[in-house]
Amino acid sequence: MTSTAHPPTAHPAEVPEFPMPRAARCPFDPPPVLRDLQQDARLRRVRLWNGSTPWLVTRYEDQRTLLGDPRVSSDPATPGYPLSSAVTGETNISFILKDDPEHARLRRMVTSAFTVKRTRAMRPGIQKLTDDLIDSLLAGPRPVDLVEAFALPLPSLVICDLLGVPYADHDFFQDNSRILIKRDIDPEERLAASTNLLTYLDDLMGAKIAAPGDDLLSGLVGRIEAGELSRNEAAQMGVLLLVAGHETTANMIALGTLALLQHPGQLALLRDSDDPKLIASAVEELLRYLNITHSGRRRAALEDIEFAGEVIRAGEGIIAPNDIANRDADAFPDPDRLDLTRDARRHIAFGFGVHQCLGQPLARLELEVVYGTLYRRIPTLRLATDLENITFKHDGSVYGVYELPVEW
């Protein structure tokens, strides 16, 4: 649904369209128009695909304030919610697009699997998977697509093991996930992909109910039997965790590697160190610098909110693009410089507030293992083509590269 109240005061030609394109020569940076808007005003109207004109929030502190405000909703059914496509509401999956208390009720059921303590216990297994995949790289042909041979399999194997999803089905769920997160895909095709994944996870939940195992989805069986959770809700939760659990980390591994290859001094700093603190710092800085979730956190005002000299009316949409907030010079001095020694822990690549990413401890752990291992074990890793030949995912809600040909 879209809001019809309080149209923008600016002439329609002055309302920029969102999302904006990145500059072809600066693929790691947010769109230049976002930088201009950040310097121009704290709040600005933008125009979406359906003609609606939500508020755009570009500055770091402003995004934290609004994303943490209980007067804004994450539910696409809320009047004024800035939909990213015609079927966003129809593909609403699990708690990520719900408000409290329902959001909190569902999220609590899986929170324990993603605590820092639980994920730390997974480090030896993730390290072995990483080393095994690197062994295969070293033994195989060159050049090789790092996305297909390493960046995508690793988080897929990890999340499959955690959830209890057969990795043998990875082609199916990866193909449907790619469709689901594409920005300009045909609405019917996206809805079909969503249905495919939900049906798959529902069938899998049925198998877990009949014969529970030692995995996260099996852990939900008791909730279903107790009437706390429906089988469909459990399946929706499985779709969310499966898609988010491999797509985001896979893109971050590949895009982070490409960024480091374009910054050889920073790559050498990371490659030549086994200091866990530096590796952890590198993960946070790469998350800040790249911020692969680049379609903006989307909300709708539930009541009038006075903010930055304006009034965001109830029923108006809000978009907070974290990529430009993480390049706010007031929060991160010299923000366009990649500096692995920077203290970037306050970035908002995982969002902010009650809806911030549940799986961030696991994502951080996977990235620490990868960034601390890959370049040390393959110290001569380099691009097998020119940067201009790399195809970036400008058409997706998750940013990255489609292929990353490398050699050594």
PALUM-398229 format. One record per residue (C-alpha): residue in one letter; x, y, z negated; residue number from 1. Coordinates in steps of 0.2 Angstrom, whole numbers. Layout:
// residues N
[pt "a", [X, Y, Z], NUM]
...
//
This chain:
// residues 408
[pt "m", [0, 0, 0], 1]
[pt "t", [6, 18, 3], 2]
[pt "s", [2, 34, -5], 3]
[pt "t", [-8, 48, 4], 4]
[pt "a", [-7, 60, -10], 5]
[pt "h", [5, 75, -10], 6]
[pt "p", [13, 75, 7], 7]
[pt "p", [30, 82, 9], 8]
[pt "t", [32, 101, 9], 9]
[pt "a", [45, 101, 23], 10]
[pt "h", [42, 101, 41], 11]
[pt "p", [40, 82, 47], 12]
[pt "a", [56, 85, 58], 13]
[pt "e", [66, 89, 42], 14]
[pt "v", [61, 73, 33], 15]
[pt "p", [75, 60, 38], 16]
[pt "e", [71, 42, 41], 17]
[pt "f", [76, 29, 29], 18]
[pt "p", [86, 18, 30], 19]
[pt "m", [100, 28, 38], 20]
[pt "p", [114, 20, 50], 21]
[pt "r", [131, 19, 43], 22]
[pt "a", [145, 27, 53], 23]
[pt "a", [153, 14, 65], 24]
[pt "r", [171, 19, 61], 25]
[pt "c", [167, 18, 42], 26]
[pt "p", [159, 1, 40], 27]
[pt "f", [163, 0, 21], 28]
[pt "d", [155, 17, 17], 29]
[pt "p", [137, 22, 14], 30]
[pt "p", [128, 31, 28], 31]
[pt "p", [135, 49, 30], 32]
[pt "v", [117, 56, 29], 33]
[pt "l", [116, 49, 12], 34]
[pt "r", [131, 58, 6], 35]
[pt "d", [124, 75, 14], 36]
[pt "l", [108, 72, 4], 37]
[pt "q", [117, 68, -12], 38]
[pt "q", [126, 85, -11], 39]
[pt "d", [110, 94, -5], 40]
[pt "a", [97, 90, -19], 41]
[pt "r", [94, 78, -33], 42]
[pt "l", [77, 72, -25], 43]
[pt "r", [73, 72, -7], 44]
[pt "r", [58, 65, 4], 45]
[pt "v", [62, 52, 17], 46]
[pt "r", [51, 44, 30], 47]
[pt "l", [49, 25, 31], 48]
[pt "w", [44, 14, 45], 49]
[pt "n", [25, 16, 41], 50]
[pt "g", [26, 35, 40], 51]
[pt "s", [25, 35, 21], 52]
[pt "t", [37, 48, 13], 53]
[pt "p", [44, 42, -4], 54]
[pt "w", [56, 51, -15], 55]
[pt "l", [75, 47, -12], 56]
[pt "v", [86, 48, -27], 57]
[pt "t", [105, 48, -23], 58]
[pt "r", [114, 53, -39], 59]
[pt "y", [121, 41, -51], 60]
[pt "e", [114, 47, -67], 61]
[pt "d", [97, 51, -59], 62]
[pt "q", [96, 33, -53], 63]
[pt "r", [100, 26, -70], 64]
[pt "t", [87, 37, -78], 65]
[pt "l", [73, 33, -66], 66]
[pt "l", [77, 14, -65], 67]
[pt "g", [76, 13, -83], 68]
[pt "d", [60, 23, -85], 69]
[pt "p", [45, 12, -89], 70]
[pt "r", [33, 24, -80], 71]
[pt "v", [39, 16, -63], 72]
[pt "s", [34, 0, -56], 73]
[pt "s", [43, -14, -46], 74]
[pt "d", [27, -22, -40], 75]
[pt "p", [24, -20, -21], 76]
[pt "a", [5, -20, -25], 77]
[pt "t", [7, -4, -34], 78]
[pt "p", [-1, 11, -25], 79]
[pt "g", [13, 21, -16], 80]
[pt "y", [26, 7, -17], 81]
[pt "p", [39, 10, -3], 82]
[pt "l", [38, -6, 7], 83]
[pt "s", [53, -11, 17], 84]
[pt "s", [42, -20, 30], 85]
[pt "a", [24, -25, 34], 86]
[pt "v", [25, -42, 24], 87]
[pt "t", [35, -37, 9], 88]
[pt "g", [20, -39, -2], 89]
[pt "e", [16, -56, 5], 90]
[pt "t", [33, -63, 2], 91]
[pt "n", [33, -57, -17], 92]
[pt "i", [43, -70, -25], 93]
[pt "s", [44, -73, -44], 94]
[pt "f", [48, -61, -57], 95]
[pt "i", [60, -49, -48], 96]
[pt "l", [45, -39, -41], 97]
[pt "k", [34, -40, -56], 98]
[pt "d", [32, -28, -71], 99]
[pt "d", [33, -31, -89], 100]
[pt "p", [26, -40, -99], 101]
[pt "e", [24, -53, -85], 102]
[pt "h", [42, -50, -78], 103]
[pt "a", [49, -52, -96], 104]
[pt "r", [39, -68, -99], 105]
[pt "l", [45, -77, -83], 106]
[pt "r", [63, -70, -84], 107]
[pt "r", [65, -77, -101], 108]
[pt "m", [62, -94, -95], 109]
[pt "v", [79, -95, -85], 110]
[pt "t", [89, -82, -94], 111]
[pt "s", [99, -95, -104], 112]
[pt "a", [106, -103, -89], 113]
[pt "f", [115, -86, -84], 114]
[pt "t", [122, -80, -100], 115]
[pt "v", [141, -76, -101], 116]
[pt "k", [144, -91, -112], 117]
[pt "r", [135, -103, -101], 118]
[pt "t", [143, -97, -85], 119]
[pt "r", [161, -96, -92], 120]
[pt "a", [159, -115, -95], 121]
[pt "m", [156, -117, -76], 122]
[pt "r", [174, -110, -72], 123]
[pt "p", [183, -126, -71], 124]
[pt "g", [170, -133, -58], 125]
[pt "i", [170, -117, -48], 126]
[pt "q", [189, -117, -48], 127]
[pt "k", [189, -135, -41], 128]
[pt "l", [176, -131, -28], 129]
[pt "t", [187, -116, -23], 130]
[pt "d", [203, -125, -22], 131]
[pt "d", [195, -140, -12], 132]
[pt "l", [188, -128, 1], 133]
[pt "i", [205, -119, 2], 134]
[pt "d", [213, -136, 5], 135]
[pt "s", [201, -139, 19], 136]
[pt "l", [205, -122, 27], 137]
[pt "l", [224, -126, 26], 138]
[pt "a", [221, -143, 34], 139]
[pt "g", [210, -137, 47], 140]
[pt "p", [212, -127, 64], 141]
[pt "r", [216, -109, 65], 142]
[pt "p", [208, -96, 68], 143]
[pt "v", [193, -101, 57], 144]
[pt "d", [177, -91, 52], 145]
[pt "l", [179, -88, 34], 146]
[pt "v", [161, -85, 32], 147]
[pt "e", [156, -102, 38], 148]
[pt "a", [171, -112, 31], 149]
[pt "f", [172, -104, 14], 150]
[pt "a", [162, -89, 9], 151]
[pt "l", [145, -97, 12], 152]
[pt "p", [148, -115, 6], 153]
[pt "l", [155, -110, -11], 154]
[pt "p", [141, -100, -19], 155]
[pt "s", [129, -112, -10], 156]
[pt "l", [137, -127, -19], 157]
[pt "v", [137, -118, -35], 158]
[pt "i", [119, -113, -35], 159]
[pt "c", [113, -130, -28], 160]
[pt "d", [122, -139, -43], 161]
[pt "l", [114, -126, -56], 162]
[pt "l", [97, -128, -49], 163]
[pt "g", [97, -146, -44], 164]
[pt "v", [94, -143, -26], 165]
[pt "p", [102, -155, -14], 166]
[pt "y", [117, -147, -5], 167]
[pt "a", [113, -158, 10], 168]
[pt "d", [98, -147, 14], 169]
[pt "h", [110, -131, 15], 170]
[pt "d", [107, -128, 33], 171]
[pt "f", [88, -127, 30], 172]
[pt "f", [88, -115, 16], 173]
[pt "q", [102, -105, 23], 174]
[pt "d", [93, -102, 40], 175]
[pt "n", [77, -98, 31], 176]
[pt "s", [86, -86, 19], 177]
[pt "r", [94, -77, 33], 178]
[pt "i", [77, -73, 41], 179]
[pt "l", [70, -68, 24], 180]
[pt "i", [83, -54, 21], 181]
[pt "k", [83, -48, 39], 182]
[pt "r", [77, -30, 40], 183]
[pt "d", [70, -30, 58], 184]
[pt "i", [63, -47, 59], 185]
[pt "d", [46, -51, 66], 186]
[pt "p", [34, -51, 51], 187]
[pt "e", [26, -67, 56], 188]
[pt "e", [44, -75, 57], 189]
[pt "r", [48, -68, 40], 190]
[pt "l", [32, -74, 32], 191]
[pt "a", [35, -92, 40], 192]
[pt "a", [52, -92, 32], 193]
[pt "s", [45, -87, 15], 194]
[pt "t", [32, -101, 17], 195]
[pt "n", [45, -114, 22], 196]
[pt "l", [56, -110, 7], 197]
[pt "l", [41, -110, -5], 198]
[pt "t", [35, -127, 2], 199]
[pt "y", [52, -134, 0], 200]
[pt "l", [54, -129, -18], 201]
[pt "d", [36, -134, -22], 202]
[pt "d", [40, -152, -16], 203]
[pt "l", [56, -152, -25], 204]
[pt "m", [47, -146, -41], 205]
[pt "g", [36, -161, -39], 206]
[pt "a", [51, -173, -38], 207]
[pt "k", [58, -165, -54], 208]
[pt "i", [41, -167, -63], 209]
[pt "a", [41, -185, -58], 210]
[pt "a", [59, -188, -63], 211]
[pt "p", [68, -173, -72], 212]
[pt "g", [87, -172, -71], 213]
[pt "d", [100, -161, -79], 214]
[pt "d", [97, -145, -70], 215]
[pt "l", [88, -128, -71], 216]
[pt "l", [73, -133, -61], 217]
[pt "s", [71, -149, -72], 218]
[pt "g", [72, -138, -87], 219]
[pt "l", [56, -129, -81], 220]
[pt "v", [46, -146, -81], 221]
[pt "g", [42, -144, -100], 222]
[pt "r", [36, -126, -97], 223]
[pt "i", [24, -133, -84], 224]
[pt "e", [18, -147, -94], 225]
[pt "a", [15, -135, -109], 226]
[pt "g", [5, -124, -98], 227]
[pt "e", [17, -109, -99], 228]
[pt "l", [21, -110, -81], 229]
[pt "s", [12, -116, -65], 230]
[pt "r", [21, -127, -53], 231]
[pt "n", [19, -113, -40], 232]
[pt "e", [27, -101, -52], 233]
[pt "a", [41, -113, -54], 234]
[pt "a", [43, -115, -35], 235]
[pt "q", [43, -96, -33], 236]
[pt "m", [57, -94, -46], 237]
[pt "g", [67, -108, -37], 238]
[pt "v", [66, -98, -21], 239]
[pt "l", [72, -82, -29], 240]
[pt "l", [86, -90, -38], 241]
[pt "l", [91, -100, -23], 242]
[pt "v", [91, -86, -10], 243]
[pt "a", [99, -73, -22], 244]
[pt "g", [111, -86, -29], 245]
[pt "h", [120, -89, -12], 246]
[pt "e", [117, -74, 0], 247]
[pt "t", [123, -60, -11], 248]
[pt "t", [139, -69, -17], 249]
[pt "a", [143, -76, 0], 250]
[pt "n", [142, -58, 8], 251]
[pt "m", [152, -51, -6], 252]
[pt "i", [166, -64, -4], 253]
[pt "a", [168, -61, 15], 254]
[pt "l", [165, -42, 15], 255]
[pt "g", [177, -40, 0], 256]
[pt "t", [190, -50, 9], 257]
[pt "l", [188, -39, 24], 258]
[pt "a", [190, -23, 14], 259]
[pt "l", [206, -30, 6], 260]
[pt "l", [213, -34, 22], 261]
[pt "q", [210, -16, 28], 262]
[pt "h", [219, -10, 12], 263]
[pt "p", [235, -20, 11], 264]
[pt "g", [242, -11, -4], 265]
[pt "q", [227, -16, -14], 266]
[pt "l", [227, -33, -7], 267]
[pt "a", [246, -35, -12], 268]
[pt "l", [242, -29, -30], 269]
[pt "l", [229, -43, -32], 270]
[pt "r", [238, -56, -23], 271]
[pt "d", [254, -54, -33], 272]
[pt "s", [246, -54, -50], 273]
[pt "d", [239, -68, -61], 274]
[pt "d", [233, -55, -74], 275]
[pt "p", [214, -59, -78], 276]
[pt "k", [211, -41, -83], 277]
[pt "l", [217, -35, -66], 278]
[pt "i", [207, -48, -57], 279]
[pt "a", [191, -44, -67], 280]
[pt "s", [194, -25, -63], 281]
[pt "a", [196, -29, -45], 282]
[pt "v", [179, -38, -45], 283]
[pt "e", [171, -23, -53], 284]
[pt "e", [179, -10, -41], 285]
[pt "l", [175, -20, -25], 286]
[pt "l", [157, -22, -31], 287]
[pt "r", [156, -3, -33], 288]
[pt "y", [165, 1, -17], 289]
[pt "l", [155, -11, -6], 290]
[pt "n", [138, -12, -15], 291]
[pt "i", [130, -25, -3], 292]
[pt "t", [112, -22, -8], 293]
[pt "h", [110, -7, 3], 294]
[pt "s", [92, -5, 6], 295]
[pt "g", [89, 4, -10], 296]
[pt "r", [80, -1, -26], 297]
[pt "r", [62, 2, -24], 298]
[pt "r", [49, 8, -36], 299]
[pt "a", [32, 17, -37], 300]
[pt "a", [27, 30, -51], 301]
[pt "l", [13, 24, -62], 302]
[pt "e", [10, 42, -69], 303]
[pt "d", [17, 59, -66], 304]
[pt "i", [35, 61, -70], 305]
[pt "e", [44, 78, -71], 306]
[pt "f", [61, 76, -64], 307]
[pt "a", [75, 87, -57], 308]
[pt "g", [63, 102, -55], 309]
[pt "e", [50, 92, -46], 310]
[pt "v", [35, 81, -51], 311]
[pt "i", [35, 64, -44], 312]
[pt "r", [16, 60, -44], 313]
[pt "a", [7, 44, -49], 314]
[pt "g", [6, 34, -33], 315]
[pt "e", [22, 40, -25], 316]
[pt "g", [36, 29, -20], 317]
[pt "i", [54, 31, -26], 318]
[pt "i", [70, 23, -17], 319]
[pt "a", [87, 23, -26], 320]
[pt "p", [101, 17, -15], 321]
[pt "n", [114, 11, -26], 322]
[pt "d", [128, 11, -13], 323]
[pt "i", [128, 31, -13], 324]
[pt "a", [126, 32, -32], 325]
[pt "n", [141, 21, -34], 326]
[pt "r", [150, 34, -23], 327]
[pt "d", [145, 49, -34], 328]
[pt "a", [160, 59, -38], 329]
[pt "d", [153, 64, -55], 330]
[pt "a", [153, 46, -60], 331]
[pt "f", [168, 40, -51], 332]
[pt "p", [182, 52, -47], 333]
[pt "d", [188, 51, -29], 334]
[pt "p", [174, 38, -25], 335]
[pt "d", [178, 34, -7], 336]
[pt "r", [196, 27, -12], 337]
[pt "l", [197, 8, -16], 338]
[pt "d", [207, 7, -32], 339]
[pt "l", [207, -10, -40], 340]
[pt "t", [215, -2, -56], 341]
[pt "r", [200, 9, -58], 342]
[pt "d", [188, 6, -73], 343]
[pt "a", [172, 3, -63], 344]
[pt "r", [162, -7, -75], 345]
[pt "r", [148, 6, -76], 346]
[pt "h", [143, 4, -57], 347]
[pt "i", [125, -1, -53], 348]
[pt "a", [128, -13, -39], 349]
[pt "f", [117, -25, -49], 350]
[pt "g", [104, -12, -52], 351]
[pt "f", [100, -5, -69], 352]
[pt "g", [86, -7, -82], 353]
[pt "v", [76, -22, -86], 354]
[pt "h", [76, -28, -68], 355]
[pt "q", [95, -28, -66], 356]
[pt "c", [102, -44, -58], 357]
[pt "l", [99, -59, -69], 358]
[pt "g", [114, -69, -61], 359]
[pt "q", [127, -56, -62], 360]
[pt "p", [138, -66, -75], 361]
[pt "l", [138, -80, -62], 362]
[pt "a", [142, -69, -47], 363]
[pt "r", [156, -60, -57], 364]
[pt "l", [164, -77, -62], 365]
[pt "e", [163, -84, -44], 366]
[pt "l", [171, -68, -37], 367]
[pt "e", [185, -68, -51], 368]
[pt "v", [189, -86, -46], 369]
[pt "v", [189, -82, -27], 370]
[pt "y", [198, -66, -28], 371]
[pt "g", [211, -73, -40], 372]
[pt "t", [214, -89, -29], 373]
[pt "l", [211, -86, -11], 374]
[pt "y", [225, -73, -7], 375]
[pt "r", [237, -81, -19], 376]
[pt "r", [236, -98, -10], 377]
[pt "i", [235, -91, 7], 378]
[pt "p", [247, -76, 5], 379]
[pt "t", [248, -72, 24], 380]
[pt "l", [229, -72, 27], 381]
[pt "r", [225, -59, 41], 382]
[pt "l", [211, -55, 53], 383]
[pt "a", [212, -65, 69], 384]
[pt "t", [203, -51, 79], 385]
[pt "d", [202, -32, 78], 386]
[pt "l", [190, -23, 65], 387]
[pt "e", [180, -16, 80], 388]
[pt "n", [175, -34, 85], 389]
[pt "i", [168, -38, 68], 390]
[pt "t", [149, -38, 68], 391]
[pt "f", [142, -31, 52], 392]
[pt "k", [124, -35, 45], 393]
[pt "h", [117, -18, 48], 394]
[pt "d", [100, -26, 51], 395]
[pt "g", [98, -35, 34], 396]
[pt "s", [93, -30, 16], 397]
[pt "v", [110, -38, 11], 398]
[pt "y", [125, -30, 19], 399]
[pt "g", [140, -41, 25], 400]
[pt "v", [148, -48, 41], 401]
[pt "y", [141, -62, 52], 402]
[pt "e", [158, -69, 55], 403]
[pt "l", [175, -66, 49], 404]
[pt "p", [189, -74, 60], 405]
[pt "v", [205, -76, 50], 406]
[pt "e", [222, -85, 52], 407]
[pt "w", [238, -86, 43], 408]
//
